[in-house]
């Protein structure tokens, strides 16, 4: 029986990516690719997943209800890095393998992070004189694929790059190779970095952890760049620091809940993308989309569970 791979994306992949994904499927017998793009209601996803054997999502919510609706579902792949949108416990309970495609869209996100830093340094290009990022300090919070690339690019711009990771031993070689200054606490990272880029996943531990205590420690001319998840920020703490410090700026790929208030009060000290854009490049879509299809085919044909996260 032909296996149905459902690509369910509220925010569709670039056409070029879909064409290449279809090309991979066409080279393997026994698979078909179906698209559910721009859907607006979870009910549409639940309906489309009913007869799917595999599901590919982006930030789409693979909830317990969605996973349970997929009666034939054996695998769900998050075409991207963060899998906080998949109910992993439900996936495991339903015997569904959950995977991500680590590294495939990292370059796009790292480029956006550098871009947002420059944009913020130039007052969101509003015509007023700005500053340069050369010679400034950047704190990278988390050193996964995105953190490493952001650090590398920031070095090329002449920034001093600090880093905090929970597990120093695991990243020791990377920190040395990239020539980064290791901070042994999150507080130290924020204290010593004019710019901070968040490169950590959203988890029970990290949600709302970027709070007033940390933000208020940042040096003069502080700029927080968030290409990770809005949930990392304690918004009350952010609002407090924005109110107390006229030198504090916030740039985020995806608006916080308090976006309208911040925009109204602080204008070009803040910048928010209209929807999550970090991975919204043709290249990132191709890399992550094609990787997701290949992982699914390897899973069914060979039992390969590399990149399983549950
Ligand atoms: C990720 O976790 O891979 C990024 O946040 C990209 O998310 P997106 O695929 O929804 O753009």
py3Dmol code that shows the C-alpha trace and the ligand (Angstrom):
import py3Dmol

protein = """\
ATOM      1  CA  UNK A   1       0.000   0.000   0.000  1.00  0.00           C
ATOM      2  CA  UNK A   2       1.254   3.442  -0.952  1.00  0.00           C
ATOM      3  CA  UNK A   3       2.232   5.415   2.118  1.00  0.00           C
ATOM      4  CA  UNK A   4       0.870   8.937   2.436  1.00  0.00           C
ATOM      5  CA  UNK A   5       3.263  11.611   3.631  1.00  0.00           C
ATOM      6  CA  UNK A   6       1.204  14.643   4.669  1.00  0.00           C
ATOM      7  CA  UNK A   7       2.944  18.016   4.621  1.00  0.00           C
ATOM      8  CA  UNK A   8       0.836  20.210   6.900  1.00  0.00           C
ATOM      9  CA  UNK A   9       2.044  23.794   6.945  1.00  0.00           C
ATOM     10  CA  UNK A  10       0.115  26.856   8.089  1.00  0.00           C
ATOM     11  CA  UNK A  11       3.138  28.738   6.728  1.00  0.00           C
ATOM     12  CA  UNK A  12       3.941  26.869   3.494  1.00  0.00           C
ATOM     13  CA  UNK A  13       7.374  25.901   2.240  1.00  0.00           C
ATOM     14  CA  UNK A  14       8.735  27.741  -0.815  1.00  0.00           C
ATOM     15  CA  UNK A  15       7.538  26.201  -4.099  1.00  0.00           C
ATOM     16  CA  UNK A  16      11.128  25.203  -4.937  1.00  0.00           C
ATOM     17  CA  UNK A  17      11.269  23.149  -1.734  1.00  0.00           C
ATOM     18  CA  UNK A  18       7.970  21.380  -2.455  1.00  0.00           C
ATOM     19  CA  UNK A  19       9.150  20.525  -5.981  1.00  0.00           C
ATOM     20  CA  UNK A  20      12.349  18.979  -4.618  1.00  0.00           C
ATOM     21  CA  UNK A  21      10.440  17.112  -1.893  1.00  0.00           C
ATOM     22  CA  UNK A  22       8.138  15.684  -4.582  1.00  0.00           C
ATOM     23  CA  UNK A  23      11.239  14.745  -6.575  1.00  0.00           C
ATOM     24  CA  UNK A  24      12.630  12.701  -3.678  1.00  0.00           C
ATOM     25  CA  UNK A  25       9.284  10.925  -3.233  1.00  0.00           C
ATOM     26  CA  UNK A  26       9.099  10.168  -6.971  1.00  0.00           C
ATOM     27  CA  UNK A  27      12.453   8.366  -6.797  1.00  0.00           C
ATOM     28  CA  UNK A  28      11.125   5.893  -4.216  1.00  0.00           C
ATOM     29  CA  UNK A  29       8.249   3.585  -4.960  1.00  0.00           C
ATOM     30  CA  UNK A  30       5.446   3.219  -2.454  1.00  0.00           C
ATOM     31  CA  UNK A  31       5.102   6.829  -1.310  1.00  0.00           C
ATOM     32  CA  UNK A  32       2.938   9.832  -2.157  1.00  0.00           C
ATOM     33  CA  UNK A  33       3.177  13.397  -0.897  1.00  0.00           C
ATOM     34  CA  UNK A  34       0.048  15.350  -0.052  1.00  0.00           C
ATOM     35  CA  UNK A  35      -0.114  19.004   0.940  1.00  0.00           C
ATOM     36  CA  UNK A  36      -2.276  20.824   3.446  1.00  0.00           C
ATOM     37  CA  UNK A  37      -1.085  24.404   3.156  1.00  0.00           C
ATOM     38  CA  UNK A  38      -2.356  27.665   4.657  1.00  0.00           C
ATOM     39  CA  UNK A  39      -4.929  25.845   6.771  1.00  0.00           C
ATOM     40  CA  UNK A  40      -6.645  27.947   9.384  1.00  0.00           C
ATOM     41  CA  UNK A  41      -8.239  25.410  11.674  1.00  0.00           C
ATOM     42  CA  UNK A  42      -6.887  22.413  13.609  1.00  0.00           C
ATOM     43  CA  UNK A  43      -9.956  20.484  12.406  1.00  0.00           C
ATOM     44  CA  UNK A  44      -8.569  20.609   8.849  1.00  0.00           C
ATOM     45  CA  UNK A  45      -5.307  19.088  10.071  1.00  0.00           C
ATOM     46  CA  UNK A  46      -7.127  16.387  12.046  1.00  0.00           C
ATOM     47  CA  UNK A  47      -9.105  15.511   8.951  1.00  0.00           C
ATOM     48  CA  UNK A  48      -6.103  15.425   6.598  1.00  0.00           C
ATOM     49  CA  UNK A  49      -3.989  13.318   8.978  1.00  0.00           C
ATOM     50  CA  UNK A  50      -6.645  10.570   9.302  1.00  0.00           C
ATOM     51  CA  UNK A  51      -5.159   8.345   6.575  1.00  0.00           C
ATOM     52  CA  UNK A  52      -1.559   9.646   6.698  1.00  0.00           C
ATOM     53  CA  UNK A  53       1.346   7.322   7.470  1.00  0.00           C
ATOM     54  CA  UNK A  54       3.774  10.170   8.026  1.00  0.00           C
ATOM     55  CA  UNK A  55       3.372  13.821   8.909  1.00  0.00           C
ATOM     56  CA  UNK A  56       5.718  16.725   8.196  1.00  0.00           C
ATOM     57  CA  UNK A  57       5.111  19.965  10.104  1.00  0.00           C
ATOM     58  CA  UNK A  58       6.854  23.278  10.707  1.00  0.00           C
ATOM     59  CA  UNK A  59       5.632  25.257  13.726  1.00  0.00           C
ATOM     60  CA  UNK A  60       2.232  23.583  13.279  1.00  0.00           C
ATOM     61  CA  UNK A  61       0.814  22.157  16.462  1.00  0.00           C
ATOM     62  CA  UNK A  62       1.007  18.363  16.521  1.00  0.00           C
ATOM     63  CA  UNK A  63      -1.237  18.050  19.573  1.00  0.00           C
ATOM     64  CA  UNK A  64      -2.508  14.888  21.265  1.00  0.00           C
ATOM     65  CA  UNK A  65      -5.785  15.262  19.321  1.00  0.00           C
ATOM     66  CA  UNK A  66      -3.990  15.576  15.990  1.00  0.00           C
ATOM     67  CA  UNK A  67      -1.697  12.615  16.689  1.00  0.00           C
ATOM     68  CA  UNK A  68      -4.579  10.470  17.893  1.00  0.00           C
ATOM     69  CA  UNK A  69      -6.547  11.351  14.757  1.00  0.00           C
ATOM     70  CA  UNK A  70      -3.726   9.878  12.651  1.00  0.00           C
ATOM     71  CA  UNK A  71      -4.805   6.272  12.969  1.00  0.00           C
ATOM     72  CA  UNK A  72      -2.041   5.053  10.597  1.00  0.00           C
ATOM     73  CA  UNK A  73       0.535   7.578  11.701  1.00  0.00           C
ATOM     74  CA  UNK A  74       3.967   6.096  12.452  1.00  0.00           C
ATOM     75  CA  UNK A  75       6.192   9.151  12.238  1.00  0.00           C
ATOM     76  CA  UNK A  76       5.966  12.933  12.609  1.00  0.00           C
ATOM     77  CA  UNK A  77       8.885  15.072  11.493  1.00  0.00           C
ATOM     78  CA  UNK A  78       9.285  18.687  12.518  1.00  0.00           C
ATOM     79  CA  UNK A  79      11.048  20.186   9.481  1.00  0.00           C
ATOM     80  CA  UNK A  80      13.186  22.449  11.605  1.00  0.00           C
ATOM     81  CA  UNK A  81      14.941  22.629  14.934  1.00  0.00           C
ATOM     82  CA  UNK A  82      12.537  23.347  17.809  1.00  0.00           C
ATOM     83  CA  UNK A  83       9.991  20.622  18.479  1.00  0.00           C
ATOM     84  CA  UNK A  84       8.103  22.291  21.326  1.00  0.00           C
ATOM     85  CA  UNK A  85       5.053  22.181  19.008  1.00  0.00           C
ATOM     86  CA  UNK A  86       4.884  18.368  19.141  1.00  0.00           C
ATOM     87  CA  UNK A  87       3.244  16.627  22.080  1.00  0.00           C
ATOM     88  CA  UNK A  88       6.036  14.102  22.590  1.00  0.00           C
ATOM     89  CA  UNK A  89       4.291  12.194  25.370  1.00  0.00           C
ATOM     90  CA  UNK A  90       1.238  11.728  23.140  1.00  0.00           C
ATOM     91  CA  UNK A  91       3.451  10.665  20.227  1.00  0.00           C
ATOM     92  CA  UNK A  92       5.120   8.023  22.378  1.00  0.00           C
ATOM     93  CA  UNK A  93       1.768   6.837  23.731  1.00  0.00           C
ATOM     94  CA  UNK A  94       0.512   6.449  20.134  1.00  0.00           C
ATOM     95  CA  UNK A  95       3.709   4.631  19.054  1.00  0.00           C
ATOM     96  CA  UNK A  96       4.618   7.479  16.763  1.00  0.00           C
ATOM     97  CA  UNK A  97       8.274   8.355  16.254  1.00  0.00           C
ATOM     98  CA  UNK A  98       8.915  12.102  16.467  1.00  0.00           C
ATOM     99  CA  UNK A  99      11.959  13.634  14.766  1.00  0.00           C
ATOM    100  CA  UNK A 100      13.365  17.035  13.931  1.00  0.00           C
ATOM    101  CA  UNK A 101      15.842  17.985  11.194  1.00  0.00           C
ATOM    102  CA  UNK A 102      18.644  19.595  13.213  1.00  0.00           C
ATOM    103  CA  UNK A 103      20.917  22.076  11.480  1.00  0.00           C
ATOM    104  CA  UNK A 104      18.924  22.281   8.263  1.00  0.00           C
ATOM    105  CA  UNK A 105      17.602  25.802   8.751  1.00  0.00           C
ATOM    106  CA  UNK A 106      20.297  27.138  11.103  1.00  0.00           C
ATOM    107  CA  UNK A 107      22.032  29.371   8.615  1.00  0.00           C
ATOM    108  CA  UNK A 108      18.836  31.266   7.836  1.00  0.00           C
ATOM    109  CA  UNK A 109      18.219  31.884  11.537  1.00  0.00           C
ATOM    110  CA  UNK A 110      21.830  32.907  12.249  1.00  0.00           C
ATOM    111  CA  UNK A 111      21.754  35.371   9.342  1.00  0.00           C
ATOM    112  CA  UNK A 112      18.504  36.853  10.656  1.00  0.00           C
ATOM    113  CA  UNK A 113      20.018  37.224  14.110  1.00  0.00           C
ATOM    114  CA  UNK A 114      22.979  39.211  12.741  1.00  0.00           C
ATOM    115  CA  UNK A 115      20.600  41.182  10.498  1.00  0.00           C
ATOM    116  CA  UNK A 116      18.365  42.133  13.414  1.00  0.00           C
ATOM    117  CA  UNK A 117      21.386  43.240  15.462  1.00  0.00           C
ATOM    118  CA  UNK A 118      22.537  45.568  12.702  1.00  0.00           C
ATOM    119  CA  UNK A 119      19.030  46.819  12.116  1.00  0.00           C
ATOM    120  CA  UNK A 120      18.580  47.597  15.801  1.00  0.00           C
ATOM    121  CA  UNK A 121      22.003  49.300  15.970  1.00  0.00           C
ATOM    122  CA  UNK A 122      20.767  51.559  13.123  1.00  0.00           C
ATOM    123  CA  UNK A 123      17.456  52.349  14.870  1.00  0.00           C
ATOM    124  CA  UNK A 124      15.510  50.101  12.501  1.00  0.00           C
ATOM    125  CA  UNK A 125      16.741  52.263   9.609  1.00  0.00           C
ATOM    126  CA  UNK A 126      14.523  55.167  10.684  1.00  0.00           C
ATOM    127  CA  UNK A 127      16.930  57.815   9.415  1.00  0.00           C
ATOM    128  CA  UNK A 128      18.541  58.599  12.771  1.00  0.00           C
ATOM    129  CA  UNK A 129      22.268  58.107  13.299  1.00  0.00           C
ATOM    130  CA  UNK A 130      23.062  54.695  14.764  1.00  0.00           C
ATOM    131  CA  UNK A 131      26.012  52.633  15.929  1.00  0.00           C
ATOM    132  CA  UNK A 132      28.062  49.745  14.558  1.00  0.00           C
ATOM    133  CA  UNK A 133      28.265  46.205  15.866  1.00  0.00           C
ATOM    134  CA  UNK A 134      32.028  46.008  15.264  1.00  0.00           C
ATOM    135  CA  UNK A 135      33.903  46.059  18.557  1.00  0.00           C
ATOM    136  CA  UNK A 136      30.751  45.365  20.601  1.00  0.00           C
ATOM    137  CA  UNK A 137      30.200  42.324  22.792  1.00  0.00           C
ATOM    138  CA  UNK A 138      27.716  39.611  21.913  1.00  0.00           C
ATOM    139  CA  UNK A 139      26.517  36.941  24.316  1.00  0.00           C
ATOM    140  CA  UNK A 140      25.394  33.733  22.677  1.00  0.00           C
ATOM    141  CA  UNK A 141      22.997  31.863  24.951  1.00  0.00           C
ATOM    142  CA  UNK A 142      23.181  28.216  23.838  1.00  0.00           C
ATOM    143  CA  UNK A 143      25.671  26.758  21.377  1.00  0.00           C
ATOM    144  CA  UNK A 144      23.705  24.474  19.075  1.00  0.00           C
ATOM    145  CA  UNK A 145      23.864  24.804  15.291  1.00  0.00           C
ATOM    146  CA  UNK A 146      22.356  28.314  15.321  1.00  0.00           C
ATOM    147  CA  UNK A 147      24.512  29.519  18.211  1.00  0.00           C
ATOM    148  CA  UNK A 148      27.695  28.303  16.527  1.00  0.00           C
ATOM    149  CA  UNK A 149      26.932  29.985  13.198  1.00  0.00           C
ATOM    150  CA  UNK A 150      25.848  33.227  14.882  1.00  0.00           C
ATOM    151  CA  UNK A 151      29.106  33.233  16.877  1.00  0.00           C
ATOM    152  CA  UNK A 152      31.146  32.638  13.736  1.00  0.00           C
ATOM    153  CA  UNK A 153      29.440  35.441  11.792  1.00  0.00           C
ATOM    154  CA  UNK A 154      29.644  37.847  14.751  1.00  0.00           C
ATOM    155  CA  UNK A 155      33.398  37.221  14.965  1.00  0.00           C
ATOM    156  CA  UNK A 156      33.693  38.092  11.286  1.00  0.00           C
ATOM    157  CA  UNK A 157      31.974  41.403  12.076  1.00  0.00           C
ATOM    158  CA  UNK A 158      34.643  42.105  14.728  1.00  0.00           C
ATOM    159  CA  UNK A 159      32.472  41.470  17.766  1.00  0.00           C
ATOM    160  CA  UNK A 160      33.767  39.998  21.018  1.00  0.00           C
ATOM    161  CA  UNK A 161      31.740  36.841  21.519  1.00  0.00           C
ATOM    162  CA  UNK A 162      30.782  35.436  24.914  1.00  0.00           C
ATOM    163  CA  UNK A 163      28.879  32.219  25.395  1.00  0.00           C
ATOM    164  CA  UNK A 164      26.982  30.365  28.064  1.00  0.00           C
ATOM    165  CA  UNK A 165      26.122  26.674  27.824  1.00  0.00           C
ATOM    166  CA  UNK A 166      24.833  24.429  30.573  1.00  0.00           C
ATOM    167  CA  UNK A 167      27.184  21.591  29.754  1.00  0.00           C
ATOM    168  CA  UNK A 168      30.644  23.093  29.342  1.00  0.00           C
ATOM    169  CA  UNK A 169      32.458  19.778  28.771  1.00  0.00           C
ATOM    170  CA  UNK A 170      30.218  18.944  25.818  1.00  0.00           C
ATOM    171  CA  UNK A 171      30.974  22.251  24.070  1.00  0.00           C
ATOM    172  CA  UNK A 172      34.551  22.854  25.280  1.00  0.00           C
ATOM    173  CA  UNK A 173      36.149  21.999  21.921  1.00  0.00           C
ATOM    174  CA  UNK A 174      33.679  24.193  19.963  1.00  0.00           C
ATOM    175  CA  UNK A 175      34.186  27.112  22.362  1.00  0.00           C
ATOM    176  CA  UNK A 176      37.946  26.864  21.924  1.00  0.00           C
ATOM    177  CA  UNK A 177      37.801  26.400  18.175  1.00  0.00           C
ATOM    178  CA  UNK A 178      35.482  29.395  17.716  1.00  0.00           C
ATOM    179  CA  UNK A 179      37.558  31.534  20.107  1.00  0.00           C
ATOM    180  CA  UNK A 180      34.642  32.365  22.413  1.00  0.00           C
ATOM    181  CA  UNK A 181      34.800  33.663  25.991  1.00  0.00           C
ATOM    182  CA  UNK A 182      33.063  31.201  28.260  1.00  0.00           C
ATOM    183  CA  UNK A 183      30.767  32.584  30.947  1.00  0.00           C
ATOM    184  CA  UNK A 184      30.132  30.143  33.761  1.00  0.00           C
ATOM    185  CA  UNK A 185      26.649  31.491  34.517  1.00  0.00           C
ATOM    186  CA  UNK A 186      23.751  32.984  32.569  1.00  0.00           C
ATOM    187  CA  UNK A 187      24.011  36.075  34.777  1.00  0.00           C
ATOM    188  CA  UNK A 188      27.625  36.570  33.736  1.00  0.00           C
ATOM    189  CA  UNK A 189      26.668  36.279  30.066  1.00  0.00           C
ATOM    190  CA  UNK A 190      24.090  39.054  30.392  1.00  0.00           C
ATOM    191  CA  UNK A 191      26.406  41.203  32.565  1.00  0.00           C
ATOM    192  CA  UNK A 192      29.219  41.126  30.033  1.00  0.00           C
ATOM    193  CA  UNK A 193      27.321  41.329  26.729  1.00  0.00           C
ATOM    194  CA  UNK A 194      25.860  44.447  25.134  1.00  0.00           C
ATOM    195  CA  UNK A 195      24.025  42.225  22.653  1.00  0.00           C
ATOM    196  CA  UNK A 196      22.523  38.886  23.669  1.00  0.00           C
ATOM    197  CA  UNK A 197      21.220  36.380  21.138  1.00  0.00           C
ATOM    198  CA  UNK A 198      18.962  33.623  22.432  1.00  0.00           C
ATOM    199  CA  UNK A 199      19.814  30.269  20.839  1.00  0.00           C
ATOM    200  CA  UNK A 200      18.081  27.920  23.291  1.00  0.00           C
ATOM    201  CA  UNK A 201      14.941  25.808  22.934  1.00  0.00           C
ATOM    202  CA  UNK A 202      11.697  26.507  24.767  1.00  0.00           C
ATOM    203  CA  UNK A 203      11.274  23.974  27.567  1.00  0.00           C
ATOM    204  CA  UNK A 204       9.706  23.879  31.015  1.00  0.00           C
ATOM    205  CA  UNK A 205      13.068  25.010  32.348  1.00  0.00           C
ATOM    206  CA  UNK A 206      13.724  27.868  29.914  1.00  0.00           C
ATOM    207  CA  UNK A 207      10.221  29.344  29.527  1.00  0.00           C
ATOM    208  CA  UNK A 208      10.007  32.844  31.075  1.00  0.00           C
ATOM    209  CA  UNK A 209      13.607  32.440  32.270  1.00  0.00           C
ATOM    210  CA  UNK A 210      14.892  35.562  30.490  1.00  0.00           C
ATOM    211  CA  UNK A 211      13.635  37.883  33.187  1.00  0.00           C
ATOM    212  CA  UNK A 212      14.150  41.294  34.760  1.00  0.00           C
ATOM    213  CA  UNK A 213      17.111  40.078  36.850  1.00  0.00           C
ATOM    214  CA  UNK A 214      19.045  39.064  33.738  1.00  0.00           C
ATOM    215  CA  UNK A 215      17.952  41.879  31.424  1.00  0.00           C
ATOM    216  CA  UNK A 216      18.658  44.651  33.924  1.00  0.00           C
ATOM    217  CA  UNK A 217      22.251  43.383  34.232  1.00  0.00           C
ATOM    218  CA  UNK A 218      23.057  44.077  30.589  1.00  0.00           C
ATOM    219  CA  UNK A 219      25.591  46.858  29.886  1.00  0.00           C
ATOM    220  CA  UNK A 220      24.670  50.294  28.519  1.00  0.00           C
ATOM    221  CA  UNK A 221      23.226  50.239  24.992  1.00  0.00           C
ATOM    222  CA  UNK A 222      21.782  46.770  25.565  1.00  0.00           C
ATOM    223  CA  UNK A 223      20.014  44.872  22.811  1.00  0.00           C
ATOM    224  CA  UNK A 224      18.263  41.547  23.245  1.00  0.00           C
ATOM    225  CA  UNK A 225      17.816  39.528  20.054  1.00  0.00           C
ATOM    226  CA  UNK A 226      15.325  36.686  20.128  1.00  0.00           C
ATOM    227  CA  UNK A 227      15.211  34.329  17.161  1.00  0.00           C
ATOM    228  CA  UNK A 228      14.202  31.444  19.429  1.00  0.00           C
ATOM    229  CA  UNK A 229      10.739  31.482  21.040  1.00  0.00           C
ATOM    230  CA  UNK A 230       8.674  34.307  22.540  1.00  0.00           C
ATOM    231  CA  UNK A 231       7.898  32.064  25.527  1.00  0.00           C
ATOM    232  CA  UNK A 232      11.518  32.383  26.752  1.00  0.00           C
ATOM    233  CA  UNK A 233      10.842  35.954  27.818  1.00  0.00           C
ATOM    234  CA  UNK A 234       9.244  37.018  31.076  1.00  0.00           C
ATOM    235  CA  UNK A 235       7.285  39.837  29.462  1.00  0.00           C
ATOM    236  CA  UNK A 236       6.577  41.686  32.724  1.00  0.00           C
ATOM    237  CA  UNK A 237      10.332  41.803  33.349  1.00  0.00           C
ATOM    238  CA  UNK A 238      10.964  42.961  29.793  1.00  0.00           C
ATOM    239  CA  UNK A 239       8.376  45.727  30.105  1.00  0.00           C
ATOM    240  CA  UNK A 240       9.950  46.869  33.383  1.00  0.00           C
ATOM    241  CA  UNK A 241      13.448  47.069  31.956  1.00  0.00           C
ATOM    242  CA  UNK A 242      12.207  48.854  28.797  1.00  0.00           C
ATOM    243  CA  UNK A 243      10.477  51.425  31.017  1.00  0.00           C
ATOM    244  CA  UNK A 244      13.487  51.940  33.282  1.00  0.00           C
ATOM    245  CA  UNK A 245      16.202  52.049  30.636  1.00  0.00           C
ATOM    246  CA  UNK A 246      15.944  54.269  27.581  1.00  0.00           C
ATOM    247  CA  UNK A 247      19.072  52.552  26.190  1.00  0.00           C
ATOM    248  CA  UNK A 248      17.462  49.075  26.111  1.00  0.00           C
ATOM    249  CA  UNK A 249      16.349  47.581  22.766  1.00  0.00           C
ATOM    250  CA  UNK A 250      14.521  44.388  21.884  1.00  0.00           C
ATOM    251  CA  UNK A 251      14.391  42.684  18.474  1.00  0.00           C
ATOM    252  CA  UNK A 252      12.390  39.509  18.151  1.00  0.00           C
ATOM    253  CA  UNK A 253      11.493  37.092  15.381  1.00  0.00           C
ATOM    254  CA  UNK A 254       7.837  36.757  16.328  1.00  0.00           C
ATOM    255  CA  UNK A 255       6.037  39.353  18.345  1.00  0.00           C
ATOM    256  CA  UNK A 256       5.658  39.072  22.105  1.00  0.00           C
ATOM    257  CA  UNK A 257       2.141  39.195  23.551  1.00  0.00           C
ATOM    258  CA  UNK A 258       2.845  42.775  24.656  1.00  0.00           C
ATOM    259  CA  UNK A 259       4.056  43.842  21.173  1.00  0.00           C
ATOM    260  CA  UNK A 260       1.482  46.597  20.618  1.00  0.00           C
ATOM    261  CA  UNK A 261       2.257  48.186  23.978  1.00  0.00           C
ATOM    262  CA  UNK A 262       6.022  48.079  23.418  1.00  0.00           C
ATOM    263  CA  UNK A 263       5.735  49.414  19.891  1.00  0.00           C
ATOM    264  CA  UNK A 264       3.512  52.271  20.979  1.00  0.00           C
ATOM    265  CA  UNK A 265       5.684  53.249  23.940  1.00  0.00           C
ATOM    266  CA  UNK A 266       9.149  52.630  22.518  1.00  0.00           C
ATOM    267  CA  UNK A 267       8.906  52.878  18.713  1.00  0.00           C
ATOM    268  CA  UNK A 268      12.163  51.930  17.034  1.00  0.00           C
ATOM    269  CA  UNK A 269      13.708  50.591  20.223  1.00  0.00           C
ATOM    270  CA  UNK A 270      11.782  47.430  19.361  1.00  0.00           C
ATOM    271  CA  UNK A 271      11.364  45.360  16.224  1.00  0.00           C
ATOM    272  CA  UNK A 272       9.094  42.361  15.681  1.00  0.00           C
ATOM    273  CA  UNK A 273       8.663  40.256  12.566  1.00  0.00           C
ATOM    274  CA  UNK A 274       5.032  39.969  11.431  1.00  0.00           C
ATOM    275  CA  UNK A 275       5.293  36.165  11.569  1.00  0.00           C
ATOM    276  CA  UNK A 276       8.136  33.796  12.366  1.00  0.00           C
ATOM    277  CA  UNK A 277      10.662  34.435   9.608  1.00  0.00           C
ATOM    278  CA  UNK A 278      13.908  32.894  10.869  1.00  0.00           C
ATOM    279  CA  UNK A 279      13.652  29.826   8.672  1.00  0.00           C
ATOM    280  CA  UNK A 280      11.662  31.509   5.917  1.00  0.00           C
ATOM    281  CA  UNK A 281      14.213  31.289   3.116  1.00  0.00           C
ATOM    282  CA  UNK A 282      14.137  29.162   0.003  1.00  0.00           C
ATOM    283  CA  UNK A 283      17.381  27.479   1.083  1.00  0.00           C
ATOM    284  CA  UNK A 284      16.188  26.653   4.596  1.00  0.00           C
ATOM    285  CA  UNK A 285      12.874  25.329   3.247  1.00  0.00           C
ATOM    286  CA  UNK A 286      14.692  23.122   0.757  1.00  0.00           C
ATOM    287  CA  UNK A 287      17.169  21.825   3.353  1.00  0.00           C
ATOM    288  CA  UNK A 288      14.603  21.098   6.066  1.00  0.00           C
ATOM    289  CA  UNK A 289      11.826  19.875   3.746  1.00  0.00           C
ATOM    290  CA  UNK A 290      14.004  17.495   1.754  1.00  0.00           C
ATOM    291  CA  UNK A 291      15.688  16.214   4.936  1.00  0.00           C
ATOM    292  CA  UNK A 292      12.259  15.512   6.453  1.00  0.00           C
ATOM    293  CA  UNK A 293      11.130  13.483   3.425  1.00  0.00           C
ATOM    294  CA  UNK A 294      14.407  11.527   3.331  1.00  0.00           C
ATOM    295  CA  UNK A 295      14.231  10.794   7.059  1.00  0.00           C
ATOM    296  CA  UNK A 296      10.695   9.446   6.635  1.00  0.00           C
ATOM    297  CA  UNK A 297      11.661   7.197   3.731  1.00  0.00           C
ATOM    298  CA  UNK A 298      14.736   5.897   5.602  1.00  0.00           C
ATOM    299  CA  UNK A 299      12.540   5.244   8.613  1.00  0.00           C
ATOM    300  CA  UNK A 300      10.037   3.125   6.664  1.00  0.00           C
ATOM    301  CA  UNK A 301      12.573   1.427   4.359  1.00  0.00           C
ATOM    302  CA  UNK A 302      15.407   0.848   6.809  1.00  0.00           C
ATOM    303  CA  UNK A 303      14.046   1.408  10.318  1.00  0.00           C
ATOM    304  CA  UNK A 304      16.433   4.368  10.687  1.00  0.00           C
ATOM    305  CA  UNK A 305      15.496   6.436  13.747  1.00  0.00           C
ATOM    306  CA  UNK A 306      18.343   8.955  13.656  1.00  0.00           C
ATOM    307  CA  UNK A 307      17.039  12.328  14.927  1.00  0.00           C
ATOM    308  CA  UNK A 308      14.295  10.686  16.994  1.00  0.00           C
ATOM    309  CA  UNK A 309      13.423  13.032  19.852  1.00  0.00           C
ATOM    310  CA  UNK A 310      10.883  10.979  21.832  1.00  0.00           C
TER     311      UNK A 310
END
"""
ligand_1 = """\
11
LIG
C 12.719 26.107 14.031
O 12.532 25.750 15.204
O 13.181 25.341 13.185
C 12.440 27.531 13.638
O 11.828 28.219 14.671
C 11.664 27.669 12.343
O 10.291 27.525 12.469
P 9.329 27.534 11.177
O 9.633 26.320 10.380
O 7.952 27.542 11.716
O 9.635 28.772 10.393
"""
view = py3Dmol.view(width=600, height=400)
view.addModel(protein, "pdb")
view.setStyle({"model": 0}, {"cartoon": {"style": "trace"}})
view.addModel(ligand_1, "xyz")
view.setStyle({"model": 1}, {"stick": {}})
view.zoomTo()
view.show()
